[in-house]
Amino acid sequence: MSFQKNNAGLSITGTDFTFVELSFENEQTFLEHFYKIEFEEPLDFNSKESRFIASLQENFDKLKENTDIVTSGISVTLPPELFDVYSIPVDKKLVGDELKKQINWEFSVLFPTEDYNDFLFYQFFSDKLPRAIILGLKKNYAKKIHKFCVRNGIKLNLIDLANVAVNSFSDSDEKIAINLYYDNKTFSVIRLENNTIEYLKLYNIDSDMELATRLNDELVKFSEEFGDSIKNTKINLIGHFSDLDNLEELETMLDIQFSFLDPISFIVPKLSLEIPEEPIDRSMIAPAIAAAMRI
């Protein structure tokens, strides 16, 4: 795989800002810089453009005071709650304008108060079923991120969902894997088969018990629809699961075992960097590192 010398990743949520810079040499990936800070006030993605950019700039200026950034390119992840998600039946023979036409029509039916021209669309096609998973991001969010990058003289390579970007860390030896992402009361379930997204679902939840109920429903569905043996399936946790109180109880209740996704195991950190030691904390920086690994 060919990489430019350095690339940065920026993960933005409503509560924090995580920046990493990677370098690529001799088929190895090195973590050059790592910076994470919590916002003093929650970031409002729907605030006026000037206020939104000013909030990001304040934290980016702190970063530049302590870090010599080399990269000229950056990839950004945004939280799942900013995206509209839907699944549609699709004829795999459709391509180009015909596929775009179907995606737009399905969107207009499901979200009648929205204009599909105001959205950027991402699509993932199932290898097993005649359907596609469609993700819609308002162009207004992308415009704000782009202007922030222009202001800082950095090329914006791409914008991705935090919960989707981390799927690049999937173990190639695992035929089936389930990635669970949690942040700001948004719970995401992704089922991967042979490293391909076959299923994606988002929930807004209000309690630990509701999360447990939603997860149990999804695991039952995977067993009934896909024939998954959940006890033998790897279940990765990514994000702010430290906000929850009952992970161990959840494992016992559902008779499953979680593992926190560790992005550091895929790269080589500089010895001078202070990297989180706890698995739960390492999982929180996975989106930024995953973004930086994409060019």
C-alpha contacts under 8 A as a table, 3 or more apart, distances in Angstrom:
res1	aa1	res2	aa2	distance
3	F	6	N	7.89
3	F	24	F	6.55
3	F	295	I	7.09
4	Q	7	N	7.08
4	Q	24	F	7.22
4	Q	295	I	7.84
5	K	23	S	5.54
5	K	24	F	5.48
5	K	25	E	7.27
6	N	21	E	6.91
6	N	22	L	5.54
6	N	23	S	4.33
6	N	24	F	6.41
6	N	70	V	7.09
6	N	71	T	5.19
6	N	72	S	7.85
6	N	73	G	7.81
7	N	21	E	5.79
7	N	22	L	5.48
7	N	23	S	6.59
7	N	71	T	5.44
7	N	72	S	7.24
7	N	73	G	5.55
7	N	74	I	5.90
7	N	75	S	7.78
7	N	292	A	5.56
7	N	293	M	7.33
7	N	295	I	7.37
8	A	19	F	7.16
8	A	20	V	5.58
8	A	21	E	4.19
8	A	22	L	6.11
8	A	71	T	6.43
8	A	73	G	6.27
8	A	74	I	4.52
8	A	75	S	6.30
8	A	291	A	7.66
8	A	292	A	4.79
9	G	19	F	5.77
9	G	20	V	5.26
9	G	21	E	6.33
9	G	74	I	5.51
9	G	75	S	4.92
9	G	76	V	5.80
9	G	77	T	7.84
9	G	288	A	4.75
9	G	289	I	5.95
9	G	290	A	7.41
9	G	291	A	4.95
9	G	292	A	3.94
9	G	293	M	7.70
10	L	17	F	7.21
10	L	18	T	5.65
10	L	19	F	4.59
10	L	20	V	6.60
10	L	74	I	7.07
10	L	75	S	6.29
10	L	76	V	4.75
10	L	77	T	6.36
10	L	288	A	5.05
10	L	291	A	7.11
10	L	292	A	7.57
11	S	17	F	5.96
11	S	18	T	5.10
11	S	19	F	6.56
11	S	76	V	5.78
11	S	77	T	4.81
11	S	78	L	6.37
11	S	162	A	7.24
11	S	285	I	7.82
11	S	287	P	6.02
11	S	288	A	4.70
11	S	291	A	7.84
12	I	16	D	6.26
12	I	17	F	4.94
12	I	18	T	6.62
12	I	76	V	7.48
12	I	77	T	6.29
12	I	78	L	5.50
12	I	79	P	7.00
13	T	16	D	5.44
13	T	17	F	6.58
13	T	43	L	7.46
13	T	78	L	6.37
13	T	79	P	5.60
13	T	183	D	7.98
14	G	42	P	5.43
14	G	43	L	4.66
14	G	44	D	6.65
14	G	45	F	7.61
14	G	79	P	7.91
14	G	184	N	7.38
15	T	38	E	5.78
15	T	39	F	5.57
15	T	41	E	7.62
15	T	42	P	5.24
15	T	43	L	6.32
16	D	36	K	7.24
16	D	37	I	5.72
16	D	38	E	4.13
16	D	39	F	5.35
17	F	36	K	5.73
17	F	37	I	5.50
17	F	38	E	6.31
17	F	39	F	7.28
17	F	59	N	7.71
18	T	34	F	7.59
18	T	35	Y	5.77
18	T	36	K	4.33
18	T	37	I	6.61
18	T	285	I	6.79
18	T	288	A	6.32
19	F	33	H	7.75
19	F	34	F	5.84
19	F	35	Y	5.10
19	F	36	K	6.30
19	F	288	A	6.32
20	V	31	L	7.21
20	V	32	E	7.44
20	V	33	H	5.30
20	V	34	F	4.52
20	V	35	Y	6.38
20	V	288	A	6.30
20	V	289	I	6.33
20	V	292	A	7.09
21	E	31	L	6.16
21	E	32	E	5.45
21	E	33	H	5.00
21	E	34	F	6.74
21	E	69	I	7.63
21	E	71	T	7.35
21	E	292	A	6.80
22	L	29	T	6.58
22	L	30	F	5.44
22	L	31	L	4.70
22	L	32	E	5.44
22	L	33	H	7.18
22	L	289	I	7.96
22	L	292	A	6.51
22	L	293	M	7.44
23	S	29	T	5.89
23	S	30	F	5.16
23	S	31	L	6.63
23	S	32	E	6.62
24	F	27	E	6.72
24	F	28	Q	5.77
24	F	29	T	4.77
24	F	30	F	6.31
25	E	28	Q	5.37
25	E	29	T	6.64
25	E	30	F	7.94
28	Q	267	I	7.25
28	Q	268	V	7.65
29	T	266	F	7.82
29	T	267	I	5.11
29	T	268	V	6.13
30	F	267	I	5.68
30	F	268	V	4.62
30	F	269	P	5.63
30	F	270	K	7.01
31	L	34	F	7.38
31	L	267	I	6.66
31	L	268	V	5.89
31	L	269	P	4.44
31	L	270	K	6.02
32	E	269	P	6.73
32	E	270	K	5.97
33	H	67	T	7.23
33	H	273	L	7.19
34	F	273	L	7.16
34	F	275	I	7.85
35	Y	63	L	6.88
37	I	59	N	7.60
39	F	42	P	6.02
39	F	43	L	7.03
43	L	52	F	7.39
43	L	55	S	7.39
44	D	47	S	5.39
44	D	52	F	7.01
45	F	52	F	6.71
45	F	141	Y	7.22
47	S	51	R	6.45
47	S	52	F	5.95
48	K	51	R	5.40
48	K	52	F	6.15
49	E	52	F	5.16
49	E	53	I	6.11
49	E	144	K	6.12
50	S	53	I	5.36
50	S	54	A	6.05
51	R	54	A	5.05
51	R	55	S	6.26
52	F	55	S	5.33
52	F	56	L	6.58
52	F	144	K	7.58
53	I	56	L	5.16
53	I	57	Q	5.93
53	I	144	K	6.88
53	I	145	I	7.78
53	I	147	K	7.89
53	I	148	F	5.86
54	A	57	Q	4.91
54	A	58	E	6.07
55	S	58	E	5.33
55	S	59	N	6.86
56	L	59	N	5.47
56	L	60	F	6.13
56	L	148	F	7.76
57	Q	60	F	4.85
57	Q	61	D	5.91
57	Q	148	F	7.52
58	E	61	D	5.36
58	E	62	K	6.65
59	N	62	K	5.12
59	N	63	L	6.37
60	F	63	L	4.91
60	F	64	K	6.27
61	D	64	K	5.08
61	D	65	E	6.32
62	K	65	E	5.20
62	K	66	N	6.80
63	L	66	N	5.45
63	L	67	T	5.89
64	K	67	T	5.06
64	K	68	D	6.53
64	K	69	I	7.14
71	T	74	I	7.58
71	T	154	I	7.95
72	S	153	G	7.50
72	S	154	I	5.09
72	S	155	K	5.98
73	G	154	I	5.49
73	G	155	K	4.54
73	G	156	L	5.97
73	G	157	N	6.20
74	I	154	I	6.74
74	I	155	K	6.16
74	I	156	L	5.24
74	I	157	N	5.65
74	I	158	L	7.56
74	I	292	A	6.89
75	S	156	L	6.07
75	S	157	N	5.15
75	S	158	L	4.99
75	S	159	I	6.08
75	S	160	D	7.88
75	S	291	A	5.32
75	S	292	A	5.84
75	S	294	R	7.16
75	S	295	I	7.38
76	V	156	L	7.78
76	V	157	N	8.00
76	V	158	L	6.31
76	V	159	I	4.84
76	V	160	D	6.28
76	V	288	A	7.31
76	V	291	A	6.16
77	T	159	I	5.64
77	T	160	D	4.71
77	T	161	L	5.22
77	T	162	A	4.95
77	T	165	A	7.38
77	T	287	P	6.55
77	T	288	A	6.85
77	T	291	A	6.54
78	L	82	L	7.29
78	L	159	I	7.28
78	L	160	D	6.35
78	L	161	L	5.20
78	L	162	A	5.58
79	P	82	L	6.09
79	P	83	F	7.94
79	P	161	L	6.04
79	P	162	A	5.59
79	P	163	N	7.56
79	P	183	D	7.68
80	P	83	F	5.56
80	P	161	L	5.84
80	P	162	A	6.61
80	P	163	N	6.73
80	P	186	T	7.27
80	P	188	S	7.72
80	P	202	L	7.67
81	E	84	D	7.69
81	E	186	T	6.46
82	L	137	L	6.55
82	L	138	K	7.83
83	F	135	L	6.10
83	F	136	G	5.29
83	F	137	L	4.91
83	F	138	K	7.55
83	F	161	L	7.99
84	D	135	L	5.60
84	D	136	G	4.91
84	D	137	L	6.70
85	V	133	I	7.27
85	V	134	I	5.78
85	V	135	L	4.64
85	V	136	G	6.45
85	V	201	K	7.56
85	V	202	L	7.50
86	Y	133	I	5.95
86	Y	134	I	5.35
86	Y	135	L	6.66
87	S	131	R	6.82
87	S	132	A	5.66
87	S	133	I	4.45
87	S	134	I	5.95
88	I	106	E	7.31
88	I	131	R	5.43
88	I	132	A	5.47
88	I	133	I	6.60
88	I	134	I	7.59
89	P	130	P	5.82
89	P	131	R	4.14
89	P	132	A	6.41
90	V	94	L	7.64
90	V	130	P	5.53
90	V	131	R	4.82
90	V	132	A	6.27
91	D	94	L	5.64
91	D	130	P	6.36
91	D	131	R	7.60
92	K	95	V	7.71
92	K	130	P	6.82
94	L	98	E	5.87
94	L	99	L	5.13
95	V	98	E	5.81
95	V	99	L	4.95
95	V	100	K	7.71
96	G	99	L	5.53
96	G	100	K	6.31
97	D	100	K	4.95
97	D	101	K	5.96
98	E	101	K	5.08
98	E	102	Q	6.42
99	L	102	Q	5.22
99	L	103	I	6.26
100	K	103	I	5.12
100	K	104	N	6.13
101	K	104	N	5.22
101	K	105	W	6.13
102	Q	105	W	5.08
102	Q	106	E	6.13
103	I	106	E	5.31
103	I	107	F	6.17
103	I	134	I	7.72
104	N	107	F	5.08
104	N	108	S	6.22
104	N	116	Y	6.12
105	W	108	S	5.16
105	W	109	V	6.42
106	E	109	V	5.20
106	E	110	L	6.27
107	F	110	L	5.19
107	F	111	F	5.77
107	F	112	P	7.75
107	F	116	Y	6.77
108	S	111	F	5.24
108	S	112	P	5.08
108	S	113	T	7.95
108	S	114	E	7.03
108	S	115	D	7.12
108	S	116	Y	6.71
109	V	112	P	5.57
111	F	114	E	5.57
112	P	115	D	7.73
114	E	118	D	7.88
115	D	118	D	5.64
115	D	119	F	7.58
116	Y	119	F	5.42
117	N	120	L	7.99
118	D	138	K	5.78
118	D	139	K	5.67
118	D	140	N	7.67
119	F	136	G	5.78
119	F	137	L	5.26
119	F	138	K	4.33
119	F	139	K	5.10
120	L	136	G	5.62
120	L	137	L	5.14
120	L	138	K	6.20
120	L	139	K	5.91
121	F	134	I	6.72
121	F	135	L	5.58
121	F	136	G	4.61
121	F	137	L	6.44
122	Y	134	I	5.76
122	Y	135	L	5.03
122	Y	136	G	6.48
123	Q	132	A	6.49
123	Q	133	I	5.60
123	Q	134	I	4.58
123	Q	135	L	6.30
124	F	132	A	5.53
124	F	133	I	5.11
124	F	134	I	6.62
124	F	197	I	6.85
125	F	130	P	7.95
125	F	131	R	6.30
125	F	132	A	4.44
125	F	133	I	6.42
125	F	197	I	7.71
125	F	198	E	7.56
126	S	129	L	5.43
126	S	130	P	6.70
126	S	131	R	5.98
126	S	132	A	6.05
126	S	133	I	7.87
126	S	196	T	7.41
126	S	197	I	6.85
126	S	198	E	5.18
127	D	130	P	7.93
127	D	196	T	7.52
127	D	198	E	7.33
128	K	198	E	7.76
133	I	199	Y	7.46
133	I	200	L	7.26
137	L	141	Y	7.35
137	L	142	A	7.76
138	K	141	Y	5.73
138	K	142	A	7.05
139	K	142	A	5.07
139	K	143	K	6.01
140	N	143	K	5.01
140	N	144	K	6.38
141	Y	144	K	5.30
141	Y	145	I	6.50
142	A	145	I	5.17
142	A	146	H	6.09
142	A	159	I	7.42
143	K	146	H	5.08
143	K	147	K	6.17
144	K	147	K	5.24
144	K	148	F	6.27
145	I	148	F	5.11
145	I	149	C	6.34
146	H	149	C	5.13
146	H	150	V	6.21
146	H	156	L	6.39
147	K	150	V	5.01
147	K	151	R	6.06
148	F	151	R	5.15
148	F	152	N	6.54
149	C	152	N	5.18
149	C	153	G	6.16
149	C	154	I	5.07
149	C	155	K	6.41
149	C	156	L	6.27
150	V	153	G	5.00
150	V	154	I	5.93
150	V	155	K	7.03
151	R	154	I	7.79
156	L	159	I	7.92
157	N	295	I	6.38
158	L	295	I	7.77
160	D	164	V	7.09
160	D	165	A	6.25
160	D	291	A	7.55
161	L	164	V	5.19
161	L	165	A	5.99
162	A	165	A	5.33
162	A	166	V	6.63
162	A	287	P	5.17
163	N	166	V	5.86
163	N	167	N	7.36
163	N	180	L	7.95
163	N	181	Y	5.89
163	N	188	S	7.11
163	N	238	I	7.79
163	N	287	P	7.25
164	V	167	N	5.61
165	A	168	S	6.23
165	A	287	P	6.09
165	A	290	A	5.76
165	A	291	A	6.26
166	V	169	F	5.79
166	V	170	S	7.83
166	V	286	A	6.24
166	V	287	P	5.51
166	V	290	A	5.50
166	V	291	A	7.96
167	N	170	S	5.45
167	N	179	N	7.59
167	N	195	N	7.52
168	S	195	N	7.92
168	S	290	A	6.72
169	F	263	P	7.09
169	F	266	F	7.65
169	F	290	A	7.42
170	S	174	E	7.68
170	S	177	A	7.60
170	S	195	N	6.41
171	D	174	E	5.47
171	D	195	N	7.88
172	S	175	K	7.31
172	S	194	N	7.09
172	S	195	N	6.83
174	E	177	A	6.49
174	E	194	N	7.13
174	E	234	K	7.67
175	K	192	L	7.90
175	K	193	E	5.51
175	K	194	N	4.88
175	K	195	N	7.46
176	I	191	R	7.36
176	I	192	L	5.70
176	I	193	E	4.69
176	I	194	N	6.51
176	I	195	N	7.90
176	I	233	T	6.21
176	I	234	K	7.15
177	A	191	R	6.04
177	A	192	L	5.17
177	A	193	E	6.64
177	A	233	T	5.92
177	A	234	K	5.01
177	A	235	I	6.11
177	A	236	N	7.63
178	I	189	V	7.08
178	I	190	I	5.67
178	I	191	R	4.63
178	I	192	L	6.11
178	I	233	T	7.28
178	I	234	K	6.22
178	I	235	I	4.77
178	I	236	N	6.20
179	N	188	S	7.96
179	N	189	V	6.03
179	N	190	I	5.16
179	N	191	R	6.53
179	N	192	L	7.80
179	N	235	I	5.88
179	N	236	N	4.79
179	N	237	L	6.16
179	N	238	I	7.32
180	L	187	F	7.24
180	L	188	S	5.62
180	L	189	V	4.93
180	L	190	I	6.51
180	L	235	I	7.24
180	L	236	N	6.00
180	L	237	L	5.00
180	L	238	I	6.14
181	Y	186	T	7.98
181	Y	187	F	5.79
181	Y	188	S	4.97
181	Y	189	V	6.74
181	Y	237	L	6.07
181	Y	238	I	4.81
181	Y	239	G	5.56
181	Y	240	H	7.88
182	Y	185	K	6.81
182	Y	186	T	5.67
182	Y	187	F	4.67
182	Y	188	S	6.41
182	Y	238	I	6.71
182	Y	239	G	5.25
182	Y	240	H	5.59
182	Y	241	F	6.06
183	D	186	T	5.33
183	D	187	F	6.81
183	D	239	G	6.03
183	D	240	H	5.23
183	D	241	F	7.49
184	N	240	H	7.86
185	K	204	N	5.79
185	K	205	I	5.34
185	K	206	D	6.46
186	T	202	L	6.98
186	T	203	Y	5.76
186	T	204	N	4.75
186	T	205	I	6.28
187	F	202	L	5.78
187	F	203	Y	5.08
187	F	204	N	6.27
187	F	205	I	6.90
187	F	211	L	7.37
188	S	200	L	7.25
188	S	201	K	5.75
188	S	202	L	4.56
188	S	203	Y	6.34
189	V	199	Y	7.84
189	V	200	L	5.71
189	V	201	K	5.28
189	V	202	L	6.56
189	V	215	L	7.85
189	V	218	E	7.89
190	I	197	I	6.90
190	I	198	E	7.68
190	I	199	Y	5.57
190	I	200	L	4.51
190	I	201	K	6.62
191	R	197	I	6.05
191	R	198	E	5.79
191	R	199	Y	5.06
191	R	200	L	6.59
192	L	195	N	5.40
192	L	196	T	5.21
192	L	197	I	4.68
192	L	198	E	5.72
192	L	199	Y	7.18
193	E	196	T	5.24
193	E	197	I	6.63
193	E	198	E	6.54
197	I	200	L	7.26
205	I	208	D	7.99
205	I	210	E	6.14
205	I	211	L	6.30
206	D	210	E	6.67
207	S	210	E	5.23
207	S	211	L	6.52
208	D	211	L	5.14
208	D	212	A	6.34
208	D	244	L	6.40
208	D	245	D	7.35
208	D	246	N	6.98
209	M	212	A	4.99
209	M	213	T	6.24
210	E	213	T	5.03
210	E	214	R	6.15
211	L	214	R	5.14
211	L	215	L	6.05
212	A	215	L	5.19
212	A	216	N	6.07
212	A	250	L	6.53
213	T	216	N	5.17
213	T	217	D	6.21
214	R	217	D	5.15
214	R	218	E	6.32
215	L	218	E	5.11
215	L	219	L	6.19
216	N	219	L	5.15
216	N	220	V	6.20
216	N	254	L	6.88
217	D	220	V	5.24
217	D	221	K	6.22
218	E	221	K	4.94
218	E	222	F	6.18
219	L	222	F	5.06
219	L	223	S	6.25
219	L	230	I	7.01
220	V	223	S	5.12
220	V	224	E	6.18
221	K	224	E	5.12
221	K	225	E	5.73
221	K	226	F	7.70
222	F	225	E	5.37
222	F	226	F	5.16
222	F	227	G	6.48
222	F	228	D	5.74
223	S	226	F	5.67
223	S	227	G	4.53
223	S	228	D	4.51
223	S	229	S	6.39
223	S	230	I	7.03
224	E	227	G	5.57
224	E	228	D	7.60
228	D	233	T	7.51
229	S	232	N	5.53
229	S	233	T	6.38
230	I	233	T	4.94
230	I	256	I	7.28
231	K	255	D	7.46
231	K	256	I	5.90
231	K	257	Q	7.79
234	K	257	Q	7.99
234	K	258	F	7.53
234	K	259	S	7.70
235	I	257	Q	7.03
235	I	258	F	5.33
235	I	259	S	6.29
236	N	258	F	6.02
236	N	259	S	5.06
236	N	260	F	5.46
236	N	261	L	5.57
237	L	241	F	7.46
237	L	258	F	6.72
237	L	259	S	6.10
237	L	260	F	4.70
237	L	261	L	5.88
237	L	283	S	7.12
238	I	241	F	7.29
238	I	260	F	6.36
238	I	261	L	6.00
238	I	280	I	7.83
238	I	283	S	4.92
238	I	284	M	6.05
238	I	286	A	7.21
239	G	280	I	7.85
239	G	283	S	5.77
239	G	284	M	4.33
239	G	285	I	7.65
239	G	286	A	7.87
240	H	243	D	5.84
240	H	280	I	7.89
240	H	284	M	6.17
241	F	244	L	5.44
241	F	280	I	7.16
242	S	245	D	7.40
242	S	280	I	6.83
244	L	247	L	6.88
246	N	249	E	5.11
246	N	250	L	5.96
247	L	250	L	4.93
247	L	251	E	6.28
248	E	251	E	5.14
248	E	252	T	6.36
249	E	252	T	5.12
249	E	253	M	6.00
250	L	253	M	5.08
250	L	254	L	6.04
251	E	254	L	5.41
251	E	255	D	5.54
251	E	256	I	5.03
251	E	257	Q	5.65
251	E	258	F	7.09
252	T	255	D	4.97
252	T	256	I	6.82
260	F	279	P	5.74
260	F	280	I	5.90
260	F	282	R	7.95
260	F	283	S	5.92
261	L	279	P	7.38
261	L	282	R	7.49
261	L	283	S	5.18
261	L	286	A	7.48
262	D	265	S	5.89
262	D	266	F	7.90
262	D	279	P	6.44
262	D	282	R	5.76
262	D	283	S	5.55
262	D	286	A	7.13
263	P	266	F	5.59
263	P	267	I	7.23
263	P	282	R	6.92
263	P	283	S	6.87
263	P	285	I	7.58
263	P	286	A	5.31
263	P	289	I	6.95
263	P	290	A	7.76
264	I	267	I	5.37
264	I	268	V	7.07
264	I	269	P	7.39
264	I	282	R	7.39
265	S	268	V	7.71
269	P	273	L	6.93
270	K	273	L	5.68
275	I	282	R	7.96
276	P	279	P	7.84
276	P	281	D	5.97
276	P	282	R	5.72
277	E	281	D	7.21
277	E	282	R	6.99
278	E	281	D	5.33
278	E	282	R	6.33
279	P	282	R	5.03
279	P	283	S	6.23
280	I	283	S	5.33
280	I	284	M	6.89
281	D	284	M	5.35
281	D	285	I	7.28
282	R	285	I	5.61
282	R	286	A	6.82
283	S	286	A	5.25
284	M	287	P	7.26
285	I	288	A	5.67
285	I	289	I	6.59
286	A	289	I	5.26
286	A	290	A	5.93
287	P	290	A	5.04
287	P	291	A	6.04
288	A	291	A	5.15
288	A	292	A	6.28
289	I	292	A	5.10
289	I	293	M	6.31
290	A	293	M	5.20
290	A	294	R	6.80
291	A	294	R	5.38
292	A	295	I	7.24
